[in-house]
Amino acid sequence: MTLATMANNILRLCPMNFEIIKSNLQDSYRQLASKDWNRLNLQRLIYTAIPYSTGTVSVATTGVVTGVATVFTAAMVGRFMKVHYTDAFFEISVFTNPTTITLKDWPGEVVAAGHTYSIFKTIYDIPTEVGMVYNLVYQVPLIKKSQSYFNYIDPARTSSSSSPIYWAFAGVTSAGLLQIELYPPATSVVGVRVYGKQKITTLGSADTPYLPEDLIEARALLNCYRMKDVQQPKQGWGEKVAEQTDFYGELFTTFQEEDYQLESHHTKVKDAMGDPIIPQDDNFALSHDV
């Protein structure tokens, strides 16, 4: 059921401005989505990037890096480069070609040709549909810290590991994507599972919500009845409010119980050995989702 369909359903029961009805539906959707629904939990996967240090480089005062035998790529924008300084790293802000990139906030020093370097990645964008992150897992749950903690123990990010151990929130991009930092920087490609909550955005007229349409519609209709009761007192809208309050309460309880039965909460561990079909191998890692 789309936003337009729900709005038309309400219009038949509570005649009022169509745009106000749609606004009530949007508000109801956001308010309901703020609650802890199992059906909004989701899991996504992000992959770490291995460091890159092929060839040598020089750096101009402007922060333009010129490489020899390098193969820089556009994917390196947003990653960090360690070059010349032992206690600092710089964000790659511009990719020009396989031998030319530009560093952000370069202090203006000239680095002669033939210098070694390392490009690594610690900041990762979370998939667009994730609006909240609960946990990250690679074999075992990663330990949640803060970037201040990372800056305290390793400000230059000199440590590295085959896989990350910690994670921290790292802000939001201009496009609205959540960002996290994984630490120590990974030296191999591993898949990190992201457990989070579905991002709720404004519904378009043809969009279908992630929560039960009947519940959203019932809450919005209750709000519309309340508005009509204020605008037209003693016209019978108060009785409609009372009836709809009871109906909405019962419907909410029903969907809460149904949602609980989904058993899809992010902390639930699913073990393949508990399935009726026995795994075809004796590999513990493959047979268990831990």
NULUM-603712 format. One record per residue (C-alpha): residue in three letters; y, z, x; chain. Coordinates in steps of 0.5 Angstrom, whole numbers, plus 2048, in hexadecimal, padded with zeros to 3 digits. Each point is the difference from the previous one (the first is absolute). Layout:
(site ala; (Y; Z; X); A)
...
***
This chain:
(site met; (800; 800; 800); A)
(site thr; (807; 7FE; 803); A)
(site leu; (807; 803; 800); A)
(site ala; (802; 7FB; 7FA); A)
(site thr; (7FA; 801; 7FC); A)
(site met; (801; 808; 800); A)
(site ala; (807; 7FF; 7FF); A)
(site asn; (7FE; 7FC; 7FA); A)
(site asn; (7FB; 805; 7FD); A)
(site ile; (806; 806; 801); A)
(site leu; (805; 7FB; 7FC); A)
(site arg; (7FC; 800; 7FA); A)
(site leu; (7FF; 807; 7FF); A)
(site cys; (807; 802; 803); A)
(site pro; (805; 7FB; 7FF); A)
(site met; (806; 800; 805); A)
(site asn; (803; 7FC; 806); A)
(site phe; (7FA; 7FC; 804); A)
(site glu; (803; 802; 807); A)
(site ile; (800; 807; 7FE); A)
(site ile; (7F9; 800; 7FE); A)
(site lys; (7FE; 7FC; 807); A)
(site ser; (804; 806; 803); A)
(site asn; (7FC; 805; 7FD); A)
(site leu; (7FA; 7FD; 802); A)
(site gln; (802; 7FF; 807); A)
(site asp; (802; 808; 800); A)
(site ser; (7F9; 802; 7FD); A)
(site tyr; (7FC; 7FC; 805); A)
(site arg; (804; 803; 806); A)
(site gln; (800; 807; 7FD); A)
(site leu; (7F8; 7FF; 7FF); A)
(site ala; (7FF; 7FD; 807); A)
(site ser; (803; 806; 803); A)
(site lys; (7FA; 804; 7FE); A)
(site asp; (7F9; 801; 804); A)
(site trp; (7FC; 7FA; 7FD); A)
(site asn; (7FA; 7FE; 804); A)
(site arg; (800; 7F9; 7FD); A)
(site leu; (807; 7FF; 804); A)
(site asn; (7FC; 802; 807); A)
(site leu; (7FE; 7FA; 804); A)
(site gln; (7FE; 7FF; 807); A)
(site arg; (802; 7FB; 805); A)
(site leu; (7FF; 7FE; 807); A)
(site ile; (804; 7FF; 806); A)
(site tyr; (7FE; 7FD; 807); A)
(site thr; (803; 803; 807); A)
(site ala; (802; 7FB; 805); A)
(site ile; (7FE; 800; 807); A)
(site pro; (805; 801; 806); A)
(site tyr; (803; 7F9; 803); A)
(site ser; (802; 7FF; 808); A)
(site thr; (7FE; 7F9; 802); A)
(site gly; (804; 7FD; 805); A)
(site thr; (807; 803; 803); A)
(site val; (807; 800; 7FD); A)
(site ser; (807; 801; 802); A)
(site val; (806; 803; 7FC); A)
(site ala; (807; 7FE; 7FF); A)
(site thr; (806; 805; 7FE); A)
(site thr; (800; 7FE; 7F9); A)
(site gly; (7F8; 802; 7FF); A)
(site val; (7FE; 7F9; 800); A)
(site val; (7F9; 800; 804); A)
(site thr; (7FD; 7FA; 803); A)
(site gly; (7F9; 7FF; 802); A)
(site val; (7FB; 7FD; 805); A)
(site ala; (7F9; 7FE; 7FD); A)
(site thr; (802; 804; 7FA); A)
(site val; (7FE; 7FE; 7F9); A)
(site phe; (805; 804; 7FB); A)
(site thr; (7FF; 800; 7F9); A)
(site ala; (804; 801; 7FA); A)
(site ala; (7FB; 805; 7FE); A)
(site met; (803; 804; 806); A)
(site val; (807; 801; 7FC); A)
(site gly; (800; 808; 7FE); A)
(site arg; (7FB; 802; 806); A)
(site phe; (803; 803; 806); A)
(site met; (800; 7FE; 807); A)
(site lys; (800; 805; 807); A)
(site val; (803; 7FC; 805); A)
(site his; (804; 803; 807); A)
(site tyr; (801; 807; 7FD); A)
(site thr; (7FA; 805; 800); A)
(site asp; (803; 804; 7FB); A)
(site ala; (802; 7FC; 7FB); A)
(site phe; (7FE; 7FA; 7FB); A)
(site phe; (804; 7FB; 7FC); A)
(site glu; (7FF; 7FC; 7FA); A)
(site ile; (7FF; 7F9; 7FF); A)
(site ser; (805; 7FD; 7FC); A)
(site val; (800; 7F8; 801); A)
(site phe; (7FA; 7FC; 801); A)
(site thr; (803; 7F9; 803); A)
(site asn; (7FA; 7FD; 803); A)
(site pro; (7FA; 801; 804); A)
(site thr; (804; 802; 806); A)
(site thr; (806; 803; 7FD); A)
(site ile; (801; 806; 7FC); A)
(site thr; (806; 805; 7FF); A)
(site leu; (800; 808; 800); A)
(site lys; (804; 804; 7FC); A)
(site asp; (805; 805; 803); A)
(site trp; (7FF; 7FE; 807); A)
(site pro; (804; 804; 805); A)
(site gly; (803; 7FA; 803); A)
(site glu; (7FC; 800; 807); A)
(site val; (7FD; 7FA; 803); A)
(site val; (7F9; 800; 802); A)
(site ala; (7FE; 7FB; 805); A)
(site ala; (7FA; 7FB; 7FF); A)
(site gly; (7F9; 802; 801); A)
(site his; (800; 806; 7FD); A)
(site thr; (7FA; 803; 7FC); A)
(site tyr; (801; 803; 7F9); A)
(site ser; (7FC; 802; 7FA); A)
(site ile; (801; 7FE; 7F8); A)
(site phe; (7FD; 805; 7FC); A)
(site lys; (800; 802; 7F8); A)
(site thr; (801; 807; 7FD); A)
(site ile; (804; 7FE; 7FA); A)
(site tyr; (7FC; 7FD; 7FA); A)
(site asp; (802; 7FE; 7F9); A)
(site ile; (7FC; 802; 7FA); A)
(site pro; (7FE; 7FB; 7FB); A)
(site thr; (805; 7FE; 7FB); A)
(site glu; (7FC; 803; 7FA); A)
(site val; (800; 807; 803); A)
(site gly; (805; 805; 7FE); A)
(site met; (7FE; 806; 803); A)
(site val; (7FB; 802; 805); A)
(site tyr; (7FB; 806; 800); A)
(site asn; (7FC; 7FF; 806); A)
(site leu; (7FD; 7FB; 805); A)
(site val; (7F9; 800; 803); A)
(site tyr; (7FD; 7FD; 806); A)
(site gln; (7F9; 802; 800); A)
(site val; (803; 807; 7FE); A)
(site pro; (807; 802; 7FD); A)
(site leu; (806; 7FF; 805); A)
(site ile; (804; 806; 801); A)
(site lys; (807; 800; 7FD); A)
(site lys; (805; 802; 804); A)
(site ser; (808; 7FE; 801); A)
(site gln; (803; 7FB; 804); A)
(site ser; (804; 806; 803); A)
(site tyr; (7F9; 803; 802); A)
(site phe; (7FF; 7F9; 804); A)
(site asn; (807; 800; 803); A)
(site tyr; (7FF; 807; 803); A)
(site ile; (7F9; 7FF; 803); A)
(site asp; (800; 7F9; 802); A)
(site pro; (808; 7FD; 7FF); A)
(site ala; (7FE; 7FA; 804); A)
(site arg; (7F9; 7FF; 7FD); A)
(site thr; (7FD; 7FF; 806); A)
(site ser; (7F9; 803; 7FD); A)
(site ser; (7FB; 7FB; 7FD); A)
(site ser; (7F9; 800; 7FD); A)
(site ser; (7FB; 7FB; 7FE); A)
(site ser; (802; 803; 7F9); A)
(site pro; (805; 804; 7FD); A)
(site ile; (800; 807; 7FE); A)
(site tyr; (806; 802; 7FD); A)
(site trp; (805; 7FD; 7FB); A)
(site ala; (807; 801; 7FD); A)
(site phe; (805; 7FD; 7FB); A)
(site ala; (805; 7FB; 804); A)
(site gly; (804; 7FE; 7FA); A)
(site val; (801; 7FB; 7FC); A)
(site thr; (802; 7F8; 801); A)
(site ser; (806; 7FC; 7FD); A)
(site ala; (7FB; 7FD; 7FC); A)
(site gly; (7FD; 807; 7FD); A)
(site leu; (7FA; 800; 804); A)
(site leu; (7FD; 807; 802); A)
(site gln; (7FF; 801; 808); A)
(site ile; (7FC; 804; 804); A)
(site glu; (7FF; 802; 807); A)
(site leu; (7F9; 800; 803); A)
(site tyr; (7FF; 804; 807); A)
(site pro; (7FE; 800; 805); A)
(site pro; (801; 7F8; 800); A)
(site ala; (7F9; 7FD; 7FF); A)
(site thr; (7FD; 7FB; 806); A)
(site ser; (7FB; 7FD; 7FB); A)
(site val; (800; 7FD; 7F9); A)
(site val; (7FE; 805; 7FB); A)
(site gly; (800; 800; 7F9); A)
(site val; (804; 806; 7FD); A)
(site arg; (7FF; 802; 7F9); A)
(site val; (806; 801; 7FC); A)
(site tyr; (7FF; 805; 7FA); A)
(site gly; (806; 800; 7FB); A)
(site lys; (803; 7FF; 7F9); A)
(site gln; (802; 7FA; 7FD); A)
(site lys; (808; 7FE; 800); A)
(site ile; (803; 7FF; 7F9); A)
(site thr; (805; 7FB; 7FF); A)
(site thr; (804; 7FE; 7FA); A)
(site leu; (7FC; 7FC; 7FB); A)
(site gly; (802; 7F9; 7FF); A)
(site ser; (7FF; 7FD; 7F9); A)
(site ala; (7F9; 7FD; 802); A)
(site asp; (7FE; 806; 804); A)
(site thr; (7FA; 804; 7FF); A)
(site pro; (801; 808; 802); A)
(site tyr; (7FB; 804; 804); A)
(site leu; (7FF; 805; 7FB); A)
(site pro; (7FD; 800; 7F9); A)
(site glu; (805; 7FC; 7FB); A)
(site asp; (7FF; 804; 7FA); A)
(site leu; (802; 806; 804); A)
(site ile; (807; 7FD; 802); A)
(site glu; (801; 7FD; 7F9); A)
(site ala; (7FF; 807; 7FD); A)
(site arg; (805; 803; 805); A)
(site ala; (805; 7FB; 7FF); A)
(site leu; (7FF; 800; 7F8); A)
(site leu; (801; 808; 800); A)
(site asn; (807; 7FF; 804); A)
(site cys; (802; 7FA; 7FC); A)
(site tyr; (7FF; 805; 7FA); A)
(site arg; (804; 805; 803); A)
(site met; (806; 7FC; 801); A)
(site lys; (7FF; 7FD; 7F9); A)
(site asp; (800; 808; 7FD); A)
(site val; (807; 801; 804); A)
(site gln; (803; 7FA; 7FE); A)
(site gln; (7FE; 800; 7F9); A)
(site pro; (7FE; 808; 7FE); A)
(site lys; (7FD; 802; 7F9); A)
(site gln; (7FD; 7F9; 800); A)
(site gly; (7F9; 802; 801); A)
(site trp; (800; 7FE; 807); A)
(site gly; (7FF; 808; 802); A)
(site glu; (7F9; 7FF; 7FC); A)
(site lys; (7FE; 7FA; 804); A)
(site val; (802; 804; 807); A)
(site ala; (7FB; 806; 7FE); A)
(site glu; (7FA; 7FB; 7FE); A)
(site gln; (801; 7FC; 806); A)
(site thr; (801; 806; 805); A)
(site asp; (7F9; 802; 7FD); A)
(site phe; (7FD; 7F9; 801); A)
(site tyr; (803; 7FF; 807); A)
(site gly; (7FD; 807; 802); A)
(site glu; (7F9; 7FF; 7FE); A)
(site leu; (800; 7F9; 803); A)
(site phe; (803; 802; 807); A)
(site thr; (7FA; 806; 800); A)
(site thr; (7FB; 7FA; 7FE); A)
(site phe; (802; 7FC; 806); A)
(site gln; (801; 806; 805); A)
(site glu; (7F8; 801; 7FE); A)
(site glu; (7FE; 7F9; 801); A)
(site asp; (804; 7FF; 806); A)
(site tyr; (7FD; 807; 803); A)
(site gln; (7F9; 7FC; 7FF); A)
(site leu; (802; 7FA; 804); A)
(site glu; (7FF; 805; 806); A)
(site ser; (804; 7FB; 805); A)
(site his; (804; 806; 803); A)
(site his; (802; 7FE; 807); A)
(site thr; (7FC; 806; 803); A)
(site lys; (7F9; 7FE; 7FD); A)
(site val; (7FB; 7FE; 805); A)
(site lys; (7FB; 7FB; 7FE); A)
(site asp; (7FA; 800; 803); A)
(site ala; (7FB; 7FA; 800); A)
(site met; (7FA; 804; 801); A)
(site gly; (802; 803; 7F9); A)
(site asp; (7FF; 7F9; 7FD); A)
(site pro; (7FA; 7FE; 7FC); A)
(site ile; (7FF; 7FA; 805); A)
(site ile; (7FE; 803; 807); A)
(site pro; (803; 7FD; 806); A)
(site gln; (7FC; 7FA; 804); A)
(site asp; (802; 804; 807); A)
(site asp; (800; 806; 803); A)
(site asn; (807; 800; 803); A)
(site phe; (803; 806; 7FE); A)
(site ala; (807; 7FD; 800); A)
(site leu; (7FF; 7FA; 7FC); A)
(site ser; (7FC; 804; 7FB); A)
(site his; (805; 805; 7FF); A)
(site asp; (808; 800; 7FE); A)
(site val; (803; 806; 803); A)
***
